[in-house]
């Protein structure tokens, strides 16, 4: 399906005819899958072959925040002070990366809006300064263009709900500046009791502009209401299976089933705290979620550069082939691996853009305020 908003946000340098592709570039169709040949027939060789055609779309990176603490860095040649740089992204066969813009606790109102704008500005500056390896992207089409030109696509978000300052005008402005994902938790309108009337209007307006809802860490009432209300697929950017690891951000089996029914996407974080201390533990979570929610509803979230400890063999962004090799040893079909690494995130991005295109034909920008709806 052609991306419906490319004309609204044209991609710069989207593969000019006079620009040869770098050697590492791989041209892939958005929804195609072809089995790969494996002359050596080893799981790691097969993993690298699958990832060459269907690279990892990593659902959460703390790199933007980590770079703020460094006086100097160069991601193109390699940067030991962080878990992520261009050489390791290439070695790990990462094709897209979501850069989190989450705030420190206690920031709200105008301070939260300003801090989010500062982080967004920094993230865009970093990407522009490393344009031989990174490229900003908003849509599924732009993500594919970046990959086809040999760059890693960077999508901005998730940001915290406090970044809106309880204003739908700020929501629209952040979207125009490039924000792609918003986490619905930690505010008066998205809390333990669920979404208020204003919170429901936030979800509708996110659908209208094309912002993807992130429900990791949200309360069960908020999750259920958002699943029922949102016309676009939702994300869980850092949620594993609570049955296997009792972490509050992990999802219980009943909610995982509901995520599957709604065709949402649960991205399993590669952290020891949420998934376990080994690559096998991470694979257990992926197996469990695939069984309950379906192969179209599970993905990967590196959660690198967040200060979290990572499982053995998965210490930085270069290690993804080891995880994919473990899944292939377990009998995962290569088509399911292709969905896990690349296809499912692309589906969510397309769904958000399709929903936005349809919603903009039906309703104008919302002028509702929290005072109007949550008296």
C-alpha positions as CSV (number, residue, x, y, z in Angstrom):
1,X,0.0,0.0,0.0
2,X,1.4,3.4,-0.9
3,X,2.1,5.7,2.0
4,X,-0.7,8.2,2.1
5,X,1.1,11.1,3.6
6,X,4.4,11.2,1.7
7,X,3.1,14.3,-0.2
8,X,2.5,16.1,3.1
9,X,6.0,15.2,4.5
10,X,8.3,14.6,1.4
11,X,11.4,12.7,2.2
12,X,14.7,14.5,1.5
13,X,17.0,12.6,-0.8
14,X,14.6,9.7,-1.3
15,X,16.9,7.8,-3.5
16,X,17.8,10.1,-6.4
17,X,18.3,8.4,-9.8
18,X,21.8,9.8,-10.1
19,X,22.9,8.6,-6.7
20,X,24.3,5.1,-6.6
21,X,23.3,3.0,-3.6
22,X,26.1,2.3,-1.1
23,X,27.3,-1.2,-1.1
24,X,25.5,-2.0,2.2
25,X,22.1,-0.9,0.9
26,X,19.4,-3.4,0.3
27,X,16.3,-2.6,-1.7
28,X,13.3,-4.3,-0.2
29,X,9.6,-4.0,-0.9
30,X,7.4,-2.9,2.0
31,X,5.4,-6.1,2.4
32,X,7.4,-8.8,0.5
33,X,9.1,-11.8,1.9
34,X,11.3,-14.3,0.0
35,X,13.0,-17.2,1.7
36,X,16.8,-16.8,1.8
37,X,19.4,-19.4,0.7
38,X,21.8,-20.6,3.4
39,X,24.8,-22.4,2.0
40,X,26.4,-23.0,5.4
41,X,23.1,-23.9,7.1
42,X,24.0,-22.5,10.5
43,X,21.5,-20.5,12.5
44,X,23.8,-17.4,12.7
45,X,24.4,-17.5,9.0
46,X,20.7,-17.8,8.3
47,X,20.0,-15.0,10.8
48,X,22.3,-12.6,9.0
49,X,20.8,-13.5,5.7
50,X,17.2,-12.9,6.9
51,X,18.3,-9.6,8.5
52,X,20.0,-8.5,5.3
53,X,16.5,-8.5,3.6
54,X,14.4,-7.7,6.7
55,X,16.5,-5.6,9.1
56,X,15.6,-4.8,12.7
57,X,13.2,-2.0,13.4
58,X,14.2,-1.2,17.0
59,X,11.3,0.2,19.0
60,X,13.1,2.1,21.7
61,X,16.5,3.8,22.1
62,X,17.7,6.1,24.8
63,X,20.5,7.4,22.7
64,X,19.2,11.0,22.5
65,X,19.2,11.3,26.3
66,X,22.6,9.6,26.6
67,X,24.3,12.0,24.2
68,X,23.2,15.0,26.3
69,X,25.7,13.8,29.0
70,X,28.7,13.6,26.6
71,X,30.9,16.6,25.8
72,X,31.8,15.2,22.4
73,X,31.0,12.1,20.3
74,X,31.2,10.7,16.8
75,X,28.6,8.1,16.0
76,X,30.0,7.6,12.4
77,X,33.3,6.2,13.5
78,X,32.2,4.5,16.7
79,X,31.4,5.8,20.2
80,X,32.4,3.6,23.2
81,X,30.6,5.8,25.7
82,X,27.2,4.6,24.4
83,X,25.6,1.3,23.3
84,X,24.7,2.6,19.9
85,X,26.7,4.0,17.0
86,X,26.5,3.6,13.2
87,X,29.1,0.8,12.9
88,X,27.3,-1.3,15.5
89,X,23.9,-0.6,14.0
90,X,25.3,-1.9,10.7
91,X,26.8,-4.9,12.3
92,X,23.5,-5.6,14.1
93,X,21.6,-5.1,10.8
94,X,19.4,-2.4,12.3
95,X,17.3,-0.6,9.6
96,X,15.2,1.7,11.8
97,X,15.4,3.1,15.3
98,X,12.9,4.9,17.5
99,X,14.6,7.6,19.6
100,X,12.8,8.1,22.9
101,X,12.2,11.7,24.2
102,X,11.0,10.7,27.7
103,X,11.4,13.2,30.5
104,X,12.8,12.9,34.0
105,X,10.1,12.5,36.7
106,X,8.5,15.6,38.1
107,X,8.5,17.6,34.8
108,X,5.1,18.8,33.8
109,X,3.3,21.8,32.3
110,X,5.4,24.3,30.4
111,X,8.6,22.7,31.7
112,X,7.7,19.4,30.1
113,X,6.8,21.0,26.8
114,X,10.1,22.9,26.8
115,X,12.2,20.0,27.8
116,X,10.6,17.8,25.1
117,X,11.3,20.5,22.4
118,X,14.9,20.6,23.6
119,X,15.3,16.9,23.3
120,X,13.6,16.8,19.8
121,X,15.9,19.6,18.7
122,X,19.0,17.7,19.9
123,X,17.9,14.5,18.3
124,X,17.3,16.2,14.9
125,X,20.7,17.9,15.2
126,X,22.5,14.6,15.9
127,X,20.8,12.9,12.9
128,X,21.7,15.8,10.6
129,X,25.3,15.7,11.8
130,X,25.6,12.0,10.9
131,X,23.7,12.0,7.6
132,X,26.0,9.4,6.0
133,X,24.7,6.8,8.4
134,X,21.4,8.2,9.8
135,X,18.3,9.7,8.2
136,X,15.1,11.1,9.8
137,X,11.9,9.4,8.9
138,X,8.2,9.9,9.7
139,X,6.4,7.4,7.5
140,X,6.7,3.7,6.4
141,X,7.7,5.0,3.0
142,X,10.5,7.2,4.4
143,X,11.7,4.3,6.5
144,X,12.0,2.1,3.5
145,X,13.7,4.9,1.5
146,X,16.3,5.4,4.2
147,X,17.1,1.7,4.2
148,X,17.3,1.5,0.4
149,X,19.8,4.4,0.5
150,X,22.0,2.6,3.1
151,X,21.0,4.7,6.1
152,X,19.4,3.8,9.4
153,X,16.0,5.5,9.6
154,X,15.4,7.4,12.9
155,X,11.9,8.1,14.1
156,X,11.4,10.5,16.9
157,X,9.5,9.2,19.9
158,X,8.0,8.0,22.1
159,X,7.7,11.1,24.2
160,X,5.8,11.3,27.4
161,X,2.2,12.5,27.6
162,X,3.3,15.3,29.8
163,X,4.9,16.8,26.8
164,X,1.5,18.0,25.5
165,X,1.0,20.4,28.4
166,X,-2.7,19.3,28.3
167,X,-3.0,21.0,24.9
168,X,-4.1,19.5,21.6
169,X,-2.5,22.4,19.8
170,X,0.8,21.4,21.3
171,X,0.1,17.8,20.2
172,X,-0.3,19.0,16.6
173,X,2.8,21.2,16.8
174,X,4.9,18.3,18.1
175,X,3.7,16.1,15.3
176,X,4.6,18.7,12.7
177,X,8.1,18.9,14.2
178,X,8.5,15.2,13.7
179,X,7.2,13.4,16.8
180,X,5.9,10.0,15.8
181,X,5.0,8.2,19.1
182,X,3.4,9.4,22.4
183,X,3.2,7.4,25.6
184,X,-0.2,7.6,27.3
185,X,0.6,7.5,31.0
186,X,1.6,9.8,33.9
187,X,-1.0,12.5,33.4
188,X,-4.4,13.4,35.0
189,X,-6.1,12.3,31.8
190,X,-4.3,9.0,31.4
191,X,-3.7,7.5,34.8
192,X,-4.6,4.6,37.0
193,X,-8.4,5.0,36.5
194,X,-8.0,5.1,32.7
195,X,-8.6,7.7,30.1
196,X,-10.8,10.7,31.0
197,X,-13.0,12.4,28.4
198,X,-10.0,14.7,27.5
199,X,-7.8,11.6,27.3
200,X,-10.2,10.0,24.8
201,X,-10.1,13.2,22.7
202,X,-6.2,13.1,22.8
203,X,-6.4,9.6,21.3
204,X,-8.9,10.7,18.6
205,X,-6.6,13.7,17.7
206,X,-3.6,11.4,17.6
207,X,-5.5,9.2,15.1
208,X,-6.3,12.3,13.1
209,X,-2.7,13.6,12.7
210,X,-1.0,10.2,12.6
211,X,0.7,9.9,16.0
212,X,1.1,6.4,17.3
213,X,-0.1,5.6,20.8
214,X,2.4,3.9,23.1
215,X,0.8,2.1,26.0
216,X,3.8,0.6,27.8
217,X,3.5,1.4,31.5
218,X,-0.1,2.4,31.2
219,X,-2.8,1.1,33.6
220,X,-5.0,-1.8,32.4
221,X,-8.1,0.6,32.2
222,X,-6.1,3.0,30.0
223,X,-4.9,0.1,27.8
224,X,-8.3,-1.4,27.3
225,X,-10.0,2.0,26.6
226,X,-7.3,2.9,24.1
227,X,-7.5,-0.5,22.4
228,X,-11.2,0.0,22.0
229,X,-11.1,3.7,20.9
230,X,-8.1,3.9,18.6
231,X,-8.7,3.4,14.9
232,X,-5.0,2.9,14.3
233,X,-2.8,0.2,15.7
234,X,-1.2,0.9,19.1
235,X,2.4,0.1,20.3
236,X,3.8,-1.2,23.5
237,X,7.3,0.0,23.2
238,X,8.8,-1.8,26.2
239,X,6.6,-4.7,27.4
240,X,7.3,-8.4,27.7
241,X,5.2,-11.2,29.2
242,X,4.3,-10.8,32.9
243,X,3.7,-14.5,33.2
244,X,7.4,-15.1,32.6
245,X,8.8,-12.0,34.4
246,X,6.6,-10.1,36.9
247,X,7.6,-6.6,36.0
248,X,4.8,-3.9,36.1
249,X,5.4,-2.8,32.5
250,X,5.1,-6.4,31.3
251,X,1.6,-7.5,30.1
252,X,-0.5,-10.3,31.6
253,X,-1.8,-13.0,29.3
254,X,-5.3,-11.6,29.1
255,X,-4.1,-8.2,27.9
256,X,-1.7,-9.9,25.4
257,X,-4.7,-11.7,24.0
258,X,-6.6,-8.4,23.7
259,X,-3.6,-6.8,22.0
260,X,-3.7,-9.6,19.4
261,X,-7.4,-9.1,18.8
262,X,-6.8,-5.3,18.3
263,X,-3.8,-6.0,16.0
264,X,-1.6,-3.9,18.3
265,X,2.2,-4.5,18.6
266,X,4.1,-5.5,21.7
267,X,7.8,-4.8,21.5
268,X,9.8,-6.9,23.8
269,X,12.6,-5.0,25.6
270,X,16.1,-6.5,25.6
271,X,16.7,-5.8,29.3
272,X,17.6,-8.2,32.0
273,X,15.0,-6.7,34.4
274,X,12.0,-7.2,32.1
275,X,13.0,-10.1,29.9
276,X,15.7,-12.0,31.9
277,X,19.4,-12.5,32.0
278,X,20.0,-14.5,28.8
279,X,19.2,-14.5,25.1
280,X,17.1,-17.6,25.7
281,X,15.0,-15.7,28.2
282,X,14.3,-13.0,25.6
283,X,13.4,-15.7,23.1
284,X,11.0,-17.3,25.7
285,X,9.1,-14.0,25.8
286,X,8.9,-13.7,22.1
287,X,7.6,-17.3,21.8
288,X,5.0,-16.6,24.5
289,X,3.7,-13.4,23.0
290,X,3.7,-14.8,19.5
291,X,1.5,-17.7,20.7
292,X,-1.0,-15.5,22.6
293,X,-1.1,-12.4,20.3
294,X,0.0,-13.8,17.0
295,X,3.1,-13.4,14.8
296,X,1.9,-10.0,13.5
297,X,1.8,-8.5,17.0
298,X,5.3,-9.0,18.4
299,X,8.5,-7.0,17.8
300,X,11.8,-5.9,19.3
301,X,12.8,-3.0,21.5
302,X,16.5,-2.8,22.2
303,X,16.1,-0.3,25.0
304,X,19.8,0.5,24.7
305,X,21.4,3.6,26.2
306,X,18.7,3.8,28.9
307,X,21.0,2.7,31.8
308,X,19.4,-0.8,31.9
309,X,21.4,-4.0,32.2
310,X,21.0,-6.2,29.1
311,X,20.9,-10.0,28.8
312,X,24.1,-11.9,28.1
313,X,25.1,-11.9,24.4
314,X,22.9,-8.9,23.8
315,X,25.0,-6.1,25.3
316,X,24.7,-3.5,22.5
317,X,23.0,-2.9,19.1
318,X,25.4,-5.2,17.2
319,X,24.0,-8.3,18.8
320,X,20.7,-8.8,17.1
321,X,21.8,-11.6,14.9
322,X,22.5,-13.7,18.0
323,X,18.9,-13.3,19.1
324,X,17.5,-14.1,15.6
325,X,19.8,-17.2,15.5
326,X,18.2,-18.4,18.7
327,X,14.8,-18.1,17.3
328,X,15.7,-20.0,14.1
329,X,17.1,-22.8,16.4
330,X,13.7,-22.9,18.0
331,X,12.0,-23.5,14.6
332,X,10.7,-20.0,13.9
333,X,9.8,-19.7,10.2
334,X,11.8,-17.1,8.4
335,X,8.6,-15.4,7.4
336,X,7.7,-14.9,11.1
337,X,11.2,-13.6,11.8
338,X,10.7,-11.0,8.9
339,X,7.5,-9.8,10.6
340,X,9.2,-9.6,14.0
341,X,12.1,-7.6,12.8
342,X,10.7,-5.3,10.1
343,X,7.2,-6.0,8.8
344,X,5.2,-5.5,12.0
345,X,6.6,-2.0,12.7
346,X,6.0,-1.1,9.0
347,X,2.4,-2.3,9.4
348,X,1.8,0.0,12.4
349,X,3.3,3.0,10.7
350,X,1.1,2.4,7.6
351,X,-1.9,1.9,9.7
352,X,-1.4,5.2,11.5
353,X,-1.0,7.1,8.2
354,X,-4.0,5.4,6.6
355,X,-6.1,6.2,9.7
356,X,-4.9,9.8,9.6
357,X,-5.8,10.2,5.9
358,X,-9.3,8.9,6.5
359,X,-9.9,10.9,9.7
360,X,-8.8,14.2,8.1
361,X,-11.5,13.8,5.6
362,X,-14.1,13.5,8.3
363,X,-13.2,16.0,11.1
364,X,-11.3,19.2,11.5
365,X,-8.6,19.7,14.2
366,X,-10.1,19.4,17.6
367,X,-10.5,22.6,19.7
368,X,-11.4,20.8,22.9
369,X,-9.6,21.7,26.1
370,X,-9.1,19.8,29.3
371,X,-11.2,22.5,31.1
372,X,-14.1,21.8,28.7
373,X,-14.1,18.0,29.1
374,X,-12.7,17.2,32.5
375,X,-14.5,19.6,34.8
